[in-house]
Amino acid sequence: MKIIRNEKLIKRNGRIGQYTSLGALAVLGIGMYISFQKPDLFFYSIGALIIGFMMTQVGMYFTNRWGRTPRPDEQLDASLKGLPGDTILYHYITPASHLLVGPAGIWVLLPLHQRGKVAYYKNRWRLSGGGFMQTYMTIFGQEGIGHPSLELENQINALKKYLAKKMNGDEIHEVKGVLVFTSDQIEIDDTDAPVPVLQIKKLKEFMRQKTKEPSLGSLMLQKITSALPQE
């Protein structure tokens, strides 16, 4: 399996997450100092706390994607190691952050880091459990689960348009997606899920099974990989 990643983007966004998180701590500290030491400046304190909280969320967003150890792209690399040599894994190269192209077809991979129990119920994703730390971090800025299937769909549609442009208007219909939870501390109820969702340790076997199903022909796959960056 060949891996192509945008190292420059990863380093830049990792630094943004680090500096924004440090800046958020400083702003929150100033807000707390004002609230205790300068009560007559109460509204300035509230402003600083609001800005600090917003900066914390931005820092979390960038850190979860580009500053974690190991990073999501590194976790996907490790989980898919051993796939056929004509498989290519792209990180931050196309509108889909993580794209797998090979005998299994064209797959957009969306890694998620949350822990606990996740289920799809009444057209919504719900996350529960995860213990005290999960609750604490959710309250203080950690991303909730949101709408990952919608995000996945948006990435798939953006990728189709990107490929059509790269391939002189040829429309690619067979682009699929999968939600991948990177934590071992996750319990998944995918009974009504609109898209495949699984633990990262099951991803390679999932892709191996997909190679046995009808997919794009080798000529089309070669055309697609030729239209994408080679390094």
C-alpha positions in Angstrom: 0.0 0.0 0.0 1.3 3.4 -0.9 0.6 6.4 1.3 0.6 10.0 0.1 0.1 12.8 2.6 0.2 16.6 2.8 3.0 17.0 5.4 3.0 20.8 5.1 -0.7 21.1 5.9 -0.3 18.7 8.8 2.5 20.7 10.4 0.8 24.0 9.8 -2.5 23.0 11.3 -0.8 21.2 14.2 0.9 24.4 15.1 -2.3 26.4 14.8 -4.0 24.0 17.2 -1.1 24.2 19.7 -0.8 28.0 19.6 -4.5 28.5 19.7 -4.9 26.2 22.8 -2.1 28.0 24.6 -3.6 31.4 23.7 -7.0 30.2 25.0 -5.4 29.3 28.4 -3.9 32.7 28.6 -7.1 34.5 27.7 -9.1 32.4 30.2 -6.5 33.1 32.9 -6.8 36.8 32.3 -10.6 36.5 32.5 -10.4 34.7 35.8 -7.8 37.2 37.2 -10.1 40.1 36.3 -13.2 38.5 37.8 -11.4 37.9 41.2 -9.1 40.9 41.4 -11.0 43.6 39.4 -14.7 43.1 40.1 -15.5 46.5 38.7 -14.3 45.2 35.3 -16.8 42.3 35.4 -17.9 42.7 31.8 -14.3 42.6 30.5 -13.9 39.4 32.5 -17.0 37.9 30.8 -15.7 38.9 27.4 -12.4 37.3 28.0 -14.0 34.1 29.2 -16.2 33.9 26.1 -13.3 34.6 23.7 -11.2 32.0 25.6 -13.9 29.4 25.3 -14.2 30.0 21.6 -10.5 29.8 21.2 -10.5 26.5 23.1 -13.0 25.0 20.7 -10.9 26.1 17.7 -7.8 24.6 19.3 -9.6 21.4 20.0 -10.7 21.2 16.4 -7.2 21.5 15.0 -5.6 19.4 17.7 -8.0 16.5 17.3 -7.2 16.3 13.6 -3.6 17.4 13.3 -2.0 17.5 16.8 -3.0 14.2 18.5 -0.5 11.5 19.1 -1.0 9.3 17.2 -2.7 11.5 14.6 -5.8 10.1 12.8 -3.8 9.7 9.5 -1.2 7.6 11.4 -3.9 5.5 13.0 -5.4 4.8 9.6 -1.9 3.9 8.1 -1.3 1.4 10.9 -4.8 -0.2 10.6 -4.6 -0.6 6.8 -1.0 -1.8 6.6 -0.8 -5.0 4.5 -3.4 -4.1 1.9 -2.4 -4.9 -1.7 0.4 -2.8 -3.2 -1.9 -1.2 -5.8 -3.9 0.5 -3.0 -3.2 4.2 -2.4 -4.1 6.1 0.8 -4.3 9.8 0.4 -4.2 12.1 3.5 -5.3 15.8 3.1 -4.6 15.8 -0.6 -8.2 16.0 -1.9 -11.5 17.5 -0.6 -11.8 14.2 1.3 -9.4 14.4 4.2 -8.7 10.6 4.0 -9.2 8.8 0.7 -8.5 5.1 -0.1 -8.3 4.1 -3.8 -7.6 0.5 -4.8 -9.2 -2.9 -5.5 -11.8 -2.3 -2.9 -13.0 0.8 -4.8 -13.0 4.5 -3.9 -13.6 5.0 -0.2 -13.7 8.2 1.9 -12.6 7.5 5.4 -13.8 9.7 8.3 -12.0 9.0 11.5 -13.7 9.8 14.8 -12.0 9.9 18.2 -14.9 9.8 20.6 -15.3 7.2 23.3 -18.4 5.6 24.9 -21.5 4.2 23.2 -22.6 5.5 19.9 -25.9 4.8 18.2 -27.9 6.1 15.3 -31.5 6.8 16.5 -34.3 8.8 14.9 -32.0 10.3 12.3 -29.5 11.5 14.8 -26.2 10.2 16.1 -26.1 9.9 19.9 -23.1 9.4 22.1 -23.4 8.3 25.7 -21.1 6.9 28.4 -17.3 7.3 28.3 -17.0 8.0 32.0 -16.3 11.1 34.0 -13.5 12.4 31.7 -15.7 12.1 28.6 -18.4 14.2 30.3 -15.9 16.7 31.6 -14.1 17.2 28.3 -17.4 17.5 26.4 -18.5 20.3 28.8 -15.2 22.1 28.4 -14.9 22.2 24.7 -14.3 18.7 23.3 -16.2 18.2 20.1 -19.4 16.2 20.3 -20.2 13.6 17.8 -22.2 16.0 15.7 -23.5 14.7 12.3 -20.7 12.5 10.9 -22.8 10.9 8.3 -23.7 14.3 6.8 -20.0 15.3 7.0 -19.1 12.1 5.2 -21.7 12.8 2.5 -20.4 16.3 2.0 -16.9 15.0 1.5 -18.0 12.4 -1.0 -19.9 14.9 -3.0 -17.0 17.3 -3.0 -14.6 14.5 -4.0 -16.9 13.6 -7.0 -16.8 17.2 -8.2 -13.1 17.3 -7.7 -12.5 14.1 -9.7 -14.9 15.1 -12.5 -12.9 18.3 -12.9 -9.6 16.4 -12.9 -10.9 13.8 -15.4 -12.3 16.2 -17.9 -15.9 15.9 -16.9 -16.1 12.2 -16.3 -18.5 11.6 -13.5 -17.6 9.1 -10.8 -20.6 7.4 -9.2 -19.0 4.7 -7.1 -17.6 6.7 -4.3 -18.4 5.2 -0.9 -17.7 6.2 2.7 -17.2 4.7 6.1 -17.1 6.2 9.6 -14.1 4.9 11.6 -13.8 5.2 15.4 -10.2 5.2 16.4 -10.6 4.6 20.1 -10.8 1.0 21.6 -13.2 2.4 24.2 -16.1 2.6 21.9 -19.3 0.5 21.6 -21.2 0.9 18.3 -24.8 0.3 17.6 -25.1 0.6 13.9 -28.6 -1.0 13.5 -30.1 1.9 11.6 -26.9 3.7 10.6 -27.2 5.2 7.0 -23.5 4.5 6.3 -21.0 1.8 7.4 -19.5 2.5 10.9 -16.9 0.4 12.6 -13.9 0.3 14.9 -10.5 1.0 13.3 -9.2 -2.5 14.2 -11.9 -3.9 11.8 -11.1 -1.5 8.9 -8.6 -3.7 7.1 -10.8 -6.8 7.1 -13.7 -4.6 6.0 -11.7 -3.4 3.0 -10.5 -6.9 2.2 -14.1 -8.1 2.0 -15.0 -5.2 -0.3 -12.3 -6.4 -2.8 -14.5 -9.4 -3.3 -17.5 -7.3 -4.4 -17.9 -5.8 -7.9 -16.2 -2.4 -8.0 -14.6 -0.1 -10.5 -12.6 -1.7 -13.2 -8.8 -1.6 -13.2 -8.7 0.9 -16.1 -11.0 3.3 -14.3 -9.0 3.0 -11.1 -5.8 3.7 -13.0 -7.4 6.7 -14.6 -8.4 8.0 -11.2 -5.0 7.5 -9.5 -3.3 9.1 -12.5 -5.5 12.2 -12.0 -4.5 12.5 -8.4 -1.1 13.7 -7.0 1.6 11.1 -7.1 3.5 12.2 -4.1 
